[in-house]
Amino acid sequence: MDRISSLRALLRTLSADVLYLTHYAHVRWACGFTGSYGVLIVRADAAHFVTDGRYRTQAGEEVRDASVHVIRPTQRNAPEYVEAEGLLKAVRRVAYASDRLTVSSLKMLQERFPDVEWTGESGLLNGLMARKSPDELERIRAAQALTGEVFDTLKEWIRPGRTEKEIAAEIVAGHLRRGADRMSFDPIVASGTHSALPHAQPTDRPVQSGDVLLLDFGCFLDGYASDMTRTVAVGPPDPLVPEIYDLVLSAQECALRHARAGMPAKEVDALARDVIREGGYEEAFSHSLGHGVGLEIHEWPRLSRLVDDVLPDGCVVSIEPGIYLPGRFGIRIEDVVCLREDGVYNLTGVSREWTVL
């Protein structure tokens, strides 16, 4: 089934006349457009993509399964064009992604189309977008491979005296040199006691001999994200460090062995969390086990003890347990994997063996 047909099936489920999509990842997934401005209108009898003059040529080349419309220079925005062209004529009920449309944008639509019932649905496309196609899986695998290449090079380049900011700059440059579109988030480079901060920002602190060094980074390649964390030591560390590393690795391996599509998200989180609890460090694992990865770096589903969502077959998620000891060090290991009904398919090819540089 093509994606517009899938959206029409969703329309019927929602008892709506139209889907009104504005979020860039929704639009790209549905019709292929990669630009920053566009509205996709899906009706039972037609699909319309509306953008502005900057993207006239690009939309013509990229958009599939929808008619392309370009806003006239005298028109201010897509809703004005939609009204002028009657693209919502005789429409009574429109479904939109309530978690992806601003309050001001919704108010403008309601004022311009007062006879339309605007029905917000949180996570409108979550179920459809989470089930990755073979092509999507290959793109994510390629992005992970690029990030892995950067890490392998970093291991030869990092030495005492390099600052966290210098390492972060090398991570960015290494990705761009290898063809990445852009970074999927600002790299986390955390050395010494900074590694106990799960989302530490790089500083001017030089890496010192004996430091734990936590590296969390990723890129977008051909539109799809990578995400990987590896923790290493720069010279022989505190003897407790490899012990904690082994515990975190055991927690991750437990999740990798036993996670399946069809499980509730909180049960997958528990696979790793229970190992860390049994090791005596439950309070030191302060975040959820993982998150969806795809056209965005953080997608549905979320692997958390607070989430009951059932994980769909073919979803791609990170598996990233961690232990953080304030004032001392932190350890996190992260792979991106695909969940199937028969198990986990790891899309990350980088060794997780404890490493002292």
C-alpha positions in Angstrom: 0.0 0.0 0.0 1.4 3.4 -0.9 1.6 6.0 1.8 -1.2 8.3 0.5 -3.5 5.2 0.5 -2.4 4.5 4.1 -3.4 8.0 5.0 -6.8 7.6 3.3 -7.3 4.4 5.4 -6.5 6.5 8.5 -9.1 9.1 7.3 -11.7 6.4 7.4 -10.6 5.3 10.9 -10.9 8.9 12.2 -14.2 9.5 10.4 -12.7 12.7 8.9 -12.9 14.2 5.4 -9.4 15.5 5.2 -6.0 15.1 6.8 -4.1 18.4 7.1 -0.4 17.8 7.5 2.2 20.5 8.2 5.0 18.9 10.2 8.1 18.4 8.0 8.7 14.7 8.9 5.0 13.9 8.3 5.1 15.6 4.9 8.4 14.0 3.9 7.2 10.5 4.9 3.9 10.9 3.1 4.9 12.5 -0.2 8.7 12.8 -0.4 9.1 16.6 -0.1 12.3 17.5 1.7 11.9 21.3 2.0 11.1 23.4 5.0 7.6 24.7 4.1 4.7 22.8 2.8 1.1 21.6 3.6 -0.2 18.2 2.5 -4.0 17.9 2.2 -5.2 14.3 1.8 -8.9 13.7 0.8 -10.6 10.6 -0.2 -10.6 11.6 -3.8 -7.4 13.6 -4.1 -4.1 14.7 -2.4 -2.8 18.3 -2.7 0.6 19.6 -1.7 0.9 23.4 -1.2 4.3 25.2 -0.9 5.7 28.6 -1.9 7.8 29.8 -4.8 11.1 29.0 -3.2 10.3 25.3 -3.7 8.5 25.3 -7.1 11.2 23.2 -8.8 12.1 21.1 -5.8 8.4 20.2 -5.2 7.9 19.3 -8.8 10.9 16.9 -8.7 10.2 15.3 -5.2 6.5 15.2 -4.5 4.8 11.9 -5.3 1.2 10.9 -5.3 -0.1 14.4 -4.8 -0.8 17.5 -7.0 1.7 20.3 -6.5 0.3 23.8 -5.8 2.5 27.0 -5.5 1.3 30.0 -3.5 0.9 33.1 -5.6 3.2 36.1 -4.8 0.2 38.1 -3.7 -0.9 35.5 -1.2 0.6 35.4 2.4 0.5 31.7 3.2 -0.8 28.2 2.4 -4.2 28.6 4.2 -4.9 31.7 2.0 -4.1 29.7 -1.1 -6.2 26.7 0.2 -9.2 28.9 0.7 -8.8 30.7 -2.7 -8.5 27.4 -4.6 -11.4 25.7 -2.7 -9.2 22.8 -1.5 -11.4 22.4 1.6 -14.6 23.0 -0.2 -17.6 21.0 1.2 -15.3 19.6 3.9 -16.9 19.2 7.3 -14.2 17.6 9.4 -10.4 17.9 9.2 -7.9 15.9 11.3 -4.6 17.4 12.2 -1.6 16.5 14.4 -2.4 18.4 17.6 1.2 17.9 18.9 2.7 19.4 15.7 0.5 22.4 15.1 0.9 25.6 17.0 -2.0 27.3 18.8 -1.7 30.4 16.7 -1.7 28.3 13.4 -4.8 26.4 14.6 -6.5 29.7 15.5 -5.8 31.1 12.0 -7.2 28.0 10.4 -10.3 28.1 12.5 -10.9 31.7 11.7 -10.4 31.2 8.0 -12.5 28.1 7.8 -15.2 28.6 10.4 -17.5 25.9 9.0 -14.9 23.2 9.4 -14.5 21.1 12.5 -10.8 20.9 13.3 -10.1 17.7 15.2 -6.7 17.3 16.8 -5.1 13.9 17.2 -1.9 13.6 19.2 0.6 11.2 17.6 -1.5 11.2 14.4 1.0 9.3 12.2 2.9 7.5 14.9 1.7 4.0 14.1 2.3 4.4 10.4 5.7 6.0 10.5 7.1 3.7 13.2 6.9 0.6 10.9 10.0 1.1 8.9 10.1 -0.1 5.3 13.2 -2.1 4.0 14.4 1.1 2.3 14.1 3.1 5.6 16.0 0.4 7.5 18.8 0.5 5.0 19.1 4.3 5.2 19.2 4.2 9.0 21.8 1.4 8.8 23.9 3.5 6.5 23.7 6.5 8.8 24.7 4.3 11.7 27.7 3.0 9.7 28.9 6.5 8.9 28.7 7.4 12.6 30.6 4.2 13.4 33.4 5.2 11.0 33.7 8.5 12.7 34.0 6.8 16.1 36.7 4.4 14.8 38.7 7.4 13.6 38.2 9.3 16.8 39.7 6.5 18.8 43.0 7.0 17.0 42.8 10.8 17.3 41.8 11.4 20.9 44.6 11.8 23.4 45.1 13.7 26.7 45.1 17.4 26.2 42.3 17.5 23.5 39.4 19.6 24.9 35.8 18.4 24.8 35.0 21.2 22.3 37.8 20.1 20.0 36.5 16.6 20.1 33.0 17.8 19.4 34.3 19.8 16.4 36.1 16.7 15.1 32.9 14.7 15.4 31.0 17.2 13.3 33.7 17.6 10.7 34.2 13.8 10.4 30.5 13.4 9.7 30.3 16.1 7.1 33.5 14.9 5.4 31.9 11.5 4.9 28.7 12.9 3.3 26.3 13.4 6.2 23.5 15.9 5.6 24.0 17.4 9.0 24.2 16.4 12.6 21.1 14.9 14.2 21.9 16.7 17.5 24.8 18.6 19.0 27.4 16.0 20.1 27.7 15.1 23.7 31.4 15.0 24.7 31.8 14.5 28.4 35.1 13.7 30.2 35.9 13.0 33.8 33.2 14.1 36.2 31.3 15.7 33.3 30.5 12.2 32.1 28.1 11.8 35.1 25.8 14.4 33.4 23.6 12.5 30.9 23.3 15.5 28.6 26.5 17.3 29.3 27.6 20.1 26.9 31.2 20.2 25.6 33.4 22.6 27.5 37.0 23.8 27.2 38.1 21.1 29.7 41.1 19.1 28.4 40.8 15.4 28.6 43.1 14.0 31.2 44.9 10.7 31.6 42.6 8.3 33.5 39.4 10.1 32.4 36.2 8.4 31.4 35.0 9.9 28.1 31.4 9.6 27.1 30.6 10.3 23.4 27.0 10.5 22.2 26.5 11.7 18.6 24.7 11.1 15.3 23.9 12.5 11.9 21.3 12.7 9.2 22.1 10.8 6.0 19.7 10.9 3.2 17.1 12.2 5.6 17.4 9.5 8.2 19.1 9.7 11.6 21.8 7.9 13.4 22.4 7.9 17.2 25.2 6.1 19.1 26.9 6.4 22.5 30.2 4.8 23.4 32.1 5.3 26.6 35.8 4.8 26.7 38.7 5.5 29.1 41.7 7.7 28.1 44.4 5.9 30.0 43.8 3.5 32.9 40.8 4.6 34.9 39.5 4.1 38.5 39.1 0.3 39.0 35.3 0.8 39.6 34.9 2.1 36.0 35.2 -1.2 34.1 32.9 -2.9 36.7 30.2 -0.3 36.1 30.8 -0.6 32.3 30.2 -4.4 32.5 27.0 -3.8 34.4 25.7 -1.3 31.9 26.7 -3.7 29.0 24.9 -6.6 30.7 21.8 -4.5 31.0 21.9 -3.5 27.3 22.6 -7.1 26.3 19.6 -8.3 28.3 17.4 -5.9 26.4 19.0 -6.9 23.1 18.4 -10.6 23.7 14.8 -10.4 24.9 13.1 -7.4 23.4 10.4 -8.1 20.8 7.9 -6.2 18.8 4.5 -6.7 20.5 5.9 -6.0 24.0 4.7 -3.0 26.0 7.4 -0.3 26.0 7.7 -0.4 29.8 8.5 -4.1 29.7 11.5 -3.5 27.3 12.7 -0.7 29.6 12.4 -3.1 32.6 14.7 -5.7 30.9 17.7 -3.4 31.3 16.5 -1.6 34.4 16.1 -4.8 36.4 19.7 -5.7 35.7 21.0 -2.4 36.9 18.7 -2.6 40.0 20.0 -6.0 40.8 23.5 -4.6 40.5 22.7 -2.0 43.2 22.6 1.1 41.0 18.9 1.6 40.2 18.8 5.2 41.3 21.8 5.9 39.1 19.9 5.0 35.9 18.0 8.3 35.6 16.4 8.3 32.1 14.3 6.0 29.9 15.9 3.1 28.0 15.4 4.6 24.5 13.4 6.3 21.9 12.3 5.9 18.3 14.7 6.9 15.5 14.0 7.7 11.8 13.2 10.9 10.0 13.6 12.6 13.4 16.1 11.9 16.1 13.4 11.4 18.7 10.3 9.6 17.4 7.6 7.5 18.8 7.8 5.0 20.4 9.5 5.8 23.7 11.0 3.0 25.8 10.1 4.1 29.3 8.8 2.5 32.5 6.0 5.1 32.3 4.8 4.1 28.8 2.3 1.3 28.1 2.4 1.6 24.3 2.8 -1.7 22.5 5.8 -1.7 20.2 5.0 -2.3 16.5 6.7 -4.7 14.3 9.5 -2.9 12.3 10.0 0.0 14.7 13.5 1.4 15.1 14.6 2.4 18.6 17.7 3.2 20.6 18.7 0.9 23.5 20.8 3.1 25.8 21.1 2.2 29.5 23.4 4.3 31.7 24.7 4.6 35.2 25.8 8.1 36.4 27.7 8.6 39.7 27.8 12.4 40.4 31.2 13.8 41.1 32.8 10.6 39.7 31.9 9.4 36.2 29.1 8.1 34.0 28.7 5.2 31.6 26.2 4.9 28.7 26.2 2.5 25.8 23.7 3.0 22.9 22.8 1.1 19.8 20.0 1.7 17.4 18.0 -1.5 16.6 14.9 -2.7 14.7 12.4 -4.7 16.7 10.7 -7.6 15.1 8.3 -10.2 16.4 11.2 -12.7 16.4 13.7 -10.4 18.1 16.1 -7.5 17.7 18.1 -6.7 14.6 21.0 -4.4 15.5 21.6 -1.7 13.0 24.8 -0.6 14.8 27.9 -2.4 13.8 30.4 -0.8 16.2 32.0 -3.0 19.0 30.7 -2.5 22.5 33.9 -4.0 24.1 35.4 -2.0 26.9 38.1 0.2 25.5 41.1 2.0 27.0 42.6 4.5 24.6 
